Amino acid sequence: MAMILAYTSPALGHLLPISALLAELSRRGHTVHVRTLSTGVEIGQRLGFAADAIDPRIEEFEQDDWEATNPVAALKRSVAVFTHRAAHEVSDLADAVTRVRPDGLLVDVNCWGALSMAEAGPIPWACFSPYTPPLRSRGVPPFGLGLKPLSGVLGRVRDAAVRLVVVGGLEKVMLPPINTIRAKVNVGPVASMDDFLRRSPLLLVASGKPFQYPQTDWGDAVQMIGPACLIPRRTQFPTGWPRSRSPSSSSRRRRRNRPMRTWSKPRSPHWPMSRCKS
């Protein structure tokens, strides 16, 4: 079986979903090592993984986009945080690879430096995204505005205009620092965020088809794997510790046949509870 090294951004909202995937890999016999935020190391260990902390300099850069007064300013703050982290992620992932000697890498979508480093290296790798990534798909409106799909020439013109003005404006902020990092690890520049995210041989998205536009088709290299809900292992009780028993078939039958309680509509704010039906 393989040794899998997972590398996450310093956020529990990213560690917990990726841990659901890692737990399944572990269940199938693979060895899992996760490098994550310092407060998440114990979580990884309790899930049965080998775990250690990312470079503490990465955690020093905390998200402060909530302090921005408009969406563009918020994006610039986020980009600044990801850029500062990325500079340390390159050497941090290299250190983790040297120590763990993995057969495969699984890298968080928000780790721009680690993603670029993984692409530059010889180890098979994949990217994990706990949210819907801003990927292009034929017939799907550009990411970000929540537009409804619009077919025909009018829809194509609208989507092209929005992509140029809105998405293009965002990418002017995001792409320069990404390409600076990529140049440092000797991989080529990217022309769009769609191009950057598709550099991964496999992109795993914690979502499902019912939550996307019906015509969404990101290609075979992008796989939606469901909600990635972490289900911890069943607690191991000490010997002799009382355990709850599952309800018997008769009690389940009684509960199933019990009439549903209904309530009469109050006629005034002081309608007495004694008038409630059961």
C-alpha positions in Angstrom: 0.0 0.0 0.0 1.0 3.6 -0.5 2.2 6.4 1.8 0.0 9.5 1.3 1.2 12.9 2.4 -1.6 15.5 2.7 -0.8 19.2 3.0 -3.4 21.6 4.2 -3.9 25.3 4.7 -4.2 26.5 8.3 -7.9 26.2 8.6 -10.1 23.6 10.3 -12.6 24.1 7.6 -10.1 22.6 5.2 -8.5 20.0 7.5 -11.8 18.3 8.5 -13.2 17.7 5.0 -9.9 16.4 3.6 -9.7 14.2 6.7 -12.8 12.4 5.6 -11.0 11.5 2.4 -7.9 10.5 4.2 -9.8 8.4 6.7 -11.2 6.4 3.7 -7.7 6.0 2.3 -6.5 4.8 5.7 -9.4 2.3 5.9 -8.4 0.9 2.6 -4.9 0.1 3.9 -2.9 3.2 2.9 -0.6 5.0 5.4 -1.6 8.7 5.8 0.6 11.5 7.0 -0.9 15.0 7.3 0.9 18.3 7.7 -1.6 20.9 8.9 -2.2 23.7 11.3 -0.7 23.3 14.8 -4.1 23.0 16.5 -5.1 20.3 14.0 -2.2 17.9 14.7 -4.0 16.3 17.6 -7.1 15.9 15.5 -5.1 14.1 12.8 -3.5 11.8 15.3 -6.8 10.9 16.9 -8.0 9.9 13.5 -5.1 7.5 13.2 -2.9 9.6 10.9 0.7 10.5 11.5 0.6 14.3 11.8 2.8 17.3 12.2 2.5 21.1 12.0 3.2 23.3 9.0 5.9 26.0 9.3 4.7 28.3 12.0 5.5 31.3 9.8 2.5 30.2 7.6 0.1 30.5 10.5 1.3 34.0 11.3 -0.6 35.2 8.2 -4.3 35.1 9.3 -7.2 36.0 7.0 -8.4 39.5 7.6 -10.6 39.9 4.5 -13.6 40.5 6.8 -12.1 43.9 7.6 -12.4 45.1 4.0 -15.1 47.5 3.0 -15.8 46.0 -0.5 -15.3 42.7 -2.3 -12.3 43.8 -4.3 -10.5 45.0 -1.2 -11.4 41.7 0.5 -9.9 39.8 -2.4 -6.7 41.8 -2.3 -6.4 41.0 1.4 -6.9 37.3 0.8 -4.4 37.3 -2.1 -1.8 38.9 0.1 -2.3 36.3 2.8 -2.1 33.4 0.3 1.0 34.9 -1.3 2.8 35.4 2.0 2.0 31.8 3.0 3.0 30.4 -0.4 6.5 31.6 0.0 7.0 29.4 3.0 4.8 26.5 1.7 7.4 25.7 -1.0 10.2 24.9 1.5 7.8 23.4 4.0 6.4 20.9 1.5 9.9 20.1 0.4 10.8 19.4 4.0 7.7 17.2 4.5 8.5 15.2 1.4 12.1 14.6 2.5 10.9 13.4 5.9 7.9 11.3 4.9 9.1 10.0 1.5 5.5 9.7 0.2 4.2 7.8 -2.8 1.5 10.4 -3.4 0.6 14.0 -2.5 -2.8 15.5 -1.7 -2.6 19.3 -1.6 -5.2 21.8 -0.4 -6.5 24.1 -3.1 -5.6 27.3 -1.1 -1.9 26.3 -0.8 -0.6 28.1 -3.9 3.0 27.5 -3.1 2.5 23.8 -2.2 0.5 23.3 -5.4 3.2 24.8 -7.5 5.9 22.8 -5.7 3.9 19.5 -6.2 3.6 20.3 -9.9 7.4 20.8 -10.1 8.2 17.5 -8.4 8.2 13.9 -9.6 5.7 12.5 -7.1 2.1 11.8 -8.3 -0.2 14.4 -6.8 -3.8 15.6 -6.6 -5.6 18.7 -5.4 -8.4 18.8 -2.9 -11.0 21.6 -2.8 -13.6 21.8 0.0 -15.6 24.3 -2.0 -16.8 24.7 -5.5 -13.7 25.9 -7.5 -14.0 28.7 -10.1 -13.6 26.4 -13.1 -15.0 27.2 -16.6 -17.6 24.9 -18.1 -19.5 25.3 -21.4 -22.9 26.9 -20.9 -22.2 27.8 -17.3 -22.1 31.5 -16.3 -18.8 32.8 -14.9 -18.1 32.1 -11.3 -19.0 34.6 -8.6 -22.2 36.5 -9.5 -24.8 33.7 -9.2 -26.1 34.3 -12.7 -28.6 31.9 -14.2 -27.5 30.1 -17.4 -28.6 31.9 -20.5 -28.6 29.9 -23.8 -28.0 31.1 -27.3 -26.0 34.0 -28.7 -27.2 36.4 -26.0 -26.0 34.1 -23.2 -22.6 33.6 -24.8 -22.1 37.4 -25.2 -23.2 38.0 -21.7 -20.9 35.4 -20.2 -17.9 36.6 -22.3 -18.5 40.2 -21.1 -18.8 39.2 -17.5 -15.8 36.9 -17.7 -13.7 39.8 -19.2 -14.8 42.5 -16.8 -15.4 40.6 -13.5 -13.3 37.5 -13.7 -10.6 39.3 -15.6 -10.4 42.0 -13.0 -10.1 39.4 -10.2 -7.4 37.5 -12.1 -5.3 40.7 -12.5 -5.0 40.6 -8.7 -4.5 36.9 -8.3 -2.3 35.8 -11.2 0.9 37.9 -10.7 1.8 36.5 -7.3 0.9 33.0 -8.4 3.2 33.2 -11.4 5.9 34.7 -9.3 5.8 31.7 -7.0 5.7 29.3 -10.0 8.7 30.9 -11.6 10.7 30.3 -8.4 10.0 26.5 -8.6 10.7 26.4 -12.4 7.2 25.8 -13.7 5.5 27.8 -16.4 3.1 30.7 -15.9 -0.7 30.3 -16.0 -3.0 32.5 -17.9 -6.1 32.2 -15.7 -7.3 30.7 -12.4 -9.0 28.0 -14.5 -5.6 27.1 -16.0 -3.9 27.1 -12.5 -6.5 24.8 -10.9 -6.4 22.4 -13.9 -2.6 22.0 -13.5 -3.4 19.2 -11.1 -3.7 15.8 -12.7 -6.7 15.2 -10.5 -8.9 17.7 -8.7 -11.2 16.3 -6.0 -14.1 18.6 -5.1 -16.2 18.1 -2.0 -19.5 18.6 -3.8 -22.0 16.7 -5.9 -23.8 17.1 -9.2 -27.1 18.2 -7.6 -25.4 21.3 -6.1 -24.0 22.5 -9.5 -25.7 23.7 -12.7 -27.1 20.7 -14.6 -24.8 21.3 -17.6 -21.7 21.6 -15.5 -18.9 19.5 -17.1 -15.4 20.1 -15.8 -13.9 17.0 -17.5 -12.6 13.7 -16.2 -9.7 15.3 -14.3 -12.2 17.0 -11.9 -14.2 14.6 -9.7 -16.9 15.5 -7.3 -16.7 13.2 -4.4 -19.6 14.2 -2.2 -19.8 16.3 1.0 -16.7 14.8 2.6 -18.3 14.6 6.0 -15.9 13.4 8.7 -17.2 10.6 10.7 -14.8 9.9 13.6 -14.1 6.4 14.7 -16.4 4.9 17.3 -15.3 5.7 20.8 -13.4 2.9 22.5 -15.0 2.5 25.9 -13.0 1.1 28.8 -13.7 -2.4 29.9 -16.9 -2.6 32.0 -18.1 0.8 30.9 -21.9 0.8 30.3 -22.9 1.1 26.7 -26.2 2.2 25.3 -28.1 -0.6 23.6 -29.8 -0.2 20.3 -33.6 -0.2 20.5 -35.3 -3.5 20.1 -37.4 -4.2 17.1 -40.5 -4.0 19.2 -39.6 -0.5 20.6 -38.8 0.7 17.1 -42.1 -0.6 15.9 -43.9 1.2 18.8 -42.2 4.4 17.9 -43.0 4.0 14.2 -46.7 3.5 14.9 -47.0 6.3 17.4 -49.3 9.0 16.1 -47.7 12.3 15.2 -48.3 15.1 17.6 -50.1 18.1 16.2 -50.9 21.4 17.6 -54.0 23.6 17.2 -53.5 27.0 15.9 -53.4 29.6 18.7 -56.2 32.2 18.6 -54.3 34.7 20.7 -50.9 35.1 22.2 -52.3 33.7 25.5 -53.9 30.7 24.1 -53.7 28.0 26.8 -51.4 25.0 26.3 -54.1 22.8 27.6 -55.9 23.2 24.2 -53.0 21.6 22.4 -53.9 18.3 20.7 -51.8 15.2 20.9 
